[in-house]
Amino acid sequence: MPESVMKKIEAIIQPFKLEHVKEALKAIHIDGMTATEVRGHGRQKGHLEVYRGREYQVDLIPKVKLEMIVSSARAEEVIQAIIKAACTVKIGEGKIFVYDVGDAIRIRNDERGDAAL
């Protein structure tokens, strides 16, 4: 078991903010992440769109989910970088979730814990 607990940071952000967030993370030397296109909604509940003259409700809004594992010591720095880069001061910006991670293992050479990050 590694000495320090790592953190999984999961951020749901607006798609147009992806490049800003990637650059902010790169600036603080966070290189590893997974990005997934997802759909969902929170309080904004979607919006109306018109297609071929007909209105329809879009209730699952496109978002991007970023996932990364970082050392506990760097978690708050990463969270603040994401907040600063993803903020639009409008409803529907997204959320950040933080989880404890007990271990990480690099498949190539069996490195564990922070060394595997």
C-alpha positions as CSV (number, residue, x, y, z in Angstrom):
1,M,0.0,0.0,0.0
2,P,1.5,3.4,-0.9
3,E,2.4,5.8,1.9
4,S,0.2,8.7,0.7
5,V,-3.3,8.6,-0.6
6,M,-3.8,9.8,-4.2
7,K,-6.8,11.7,-5.4
8,K,-8.9,11.1,-8.5
9,I,-10.2,14.4,-9.8
10,E,-13.2,14.2,-12.1
11,A,-14.3,17.5,-13.7
12,I,-17.4,17.9,-15.9
13,I,-16.8,21.0,-18.0
14,Q,-18.2,22.9,-21.0
15,P,-16.7,21.5,-24.3
16,F,-15.5,25.0,-25.4
17,K,-13.4,25.2,-22.2
18,L,-11.4,22.0,-22.8
19,E,-8.4,23.7,-24.4
20,H,-8.3,26.3,-21.6
21,V,-8.3,23.6,-19.0
22,K,-5.7,21.5,-20.7
23,E,-3.4,24.5,-21.0
24,A,-3.9,25.4,-17.3
25,L,-3.1,21.9,-16.3
26,K,-0.1,21.8,-18.6
27,A,1.2,25.0,-17.0
28,I,1.3,23.3,-13.6
29,H,2.9,20.2,-15.1
30,I,-0.1,17.9,-15.0
31,D,0.2,15.9,-18.2
32,G,-1.9,12.8,-17.7
33,M,-5.6,12.9,-18.1
34,T,-8.5,11.2,-19.8
35,A,-11.2,13.2,-21.6
36,T,-14.6,11.8,-22.5
37,E,-17.4,13.4,-24.3
38,V,-20.5,13.0,-22.2
39,R,-24.1,14.4,-22.0
40,G,-26.0,15.5,-18.9
41,H,-27.8,18.2,-17.1
42,G,-28.0,19.7,-13.7
43,R,-30.2,22.6,-12.6
44,Q,-30.3,24.2,-16.1
45,K,-32.5,21.3,-17.3
46,G,-31.6,21.7,-21.0
47,H,-33.0,24.1,-23.6
48,L,-35.2,24.5,-26.6
49,E,-33.8,24.2,-30.1
50,V,-35.4,24.5,-33.5
51,Y,-34.7,22.0,-36.3
52,R,-36.6,22.2,-39.7
53,G,-39.1,24.6,-38.2
54,R,-40.0,22.4,-35.2
55,E,-39.0,23.1,-31.6
56,Y,-37.7,20.3,-29.5
57,Q,-36.3,20.0,-25.9
58,V,-32.6,19.2,-25.6
59,D,-32.4,17.9,-22.0
60,L,-29.0,16.3,-22.1
61,I,-26.4,18.9,-22.8
62,P,-22.9,18.0,-24.3
63,K,-20.1,18.2,-21.7
64,V,-16.6,16.9,-21.4
65,K,-15.5,14.8,-18.5
66,L,-11.8,15.0,-17.5
67,E,-10.4,12.4,-15.2
68,M,-6.9,12.5,-13.6
69,I,-5.1,10.9,-10.7
70,V,-2.8,13.2,-8.7
71,S,-0.9,13.0,-5.5
72,S,-2.9,14.3,-2.5
73,A,-0.3,17.2,-2.1
74,R,-1.2,18.5,-5.6
75,A,-5.0,18.0,-5.5
76,E,-6.0,21.5,-4.4
77,E,-3.6,23.1,-6.9
78,V,-5.2,21.1,-9.7
79,I,-8.7,21.9,-8.6
80,Q,-8.0,25.6,-8.5
81,A,-6.4,25.5,-12.0
82,I,-9.5,23.8,-13.4
83,I,-11.9,26.2,-11.7
84,K,-9.9,29.2,-13.0
85,A,-9.7,27.9,-16.5
86,A,-13.3,26.5,-16.8
87,C,-15.2,29.4,-15.1
88,T,-17.7,31.4,-17.2
89,V,-19.8,32.7,-14.3
90,K,-22.9,31.1,-15.9
91,I,-25.2,28.3,-15.0
92,G,-24.1,24.9,-16.4
93,E,-20.4,25.3,-16.1
94,G,-20.0,21.9,-14.5
95,K,-18.8,20.2,-11.4
96,I,-15.6,18.8,-9.9
97,F,-15.6,15.6,-7.9
98,V,-12.7,14.3,-5.8
99,Y,-12.2,10.7,-4.7
100,D,-9.5,8.9,-2.6
101,V,-7.4,6.4,-4.6
102,G,-5.8,3.6,-2.7
103,D,-3.2,2.7,-5.3
104,A,-2.1,3.1,-8.9
105,I,0.0,0.6,-10.8
106,R,1.9,1.2,-14.0
107,I,1.4,-1.9,-16.1
108,R,4.8,-1.6,-18.0
109,N,7.0,-2.0,-14.9
110,D,4.8,-2.5,-11.9
111,E,5.6,0.9,-10.3
112,R,3.1,1.7,-7.6
113,G,1.6,4.7,-5.9
114,D,2.8,8.2,-6.8
115,A,5.7,6.7,-8.8
116,A,3.1,5.3,-11.2
117,L,1.6,8.7,-11.9
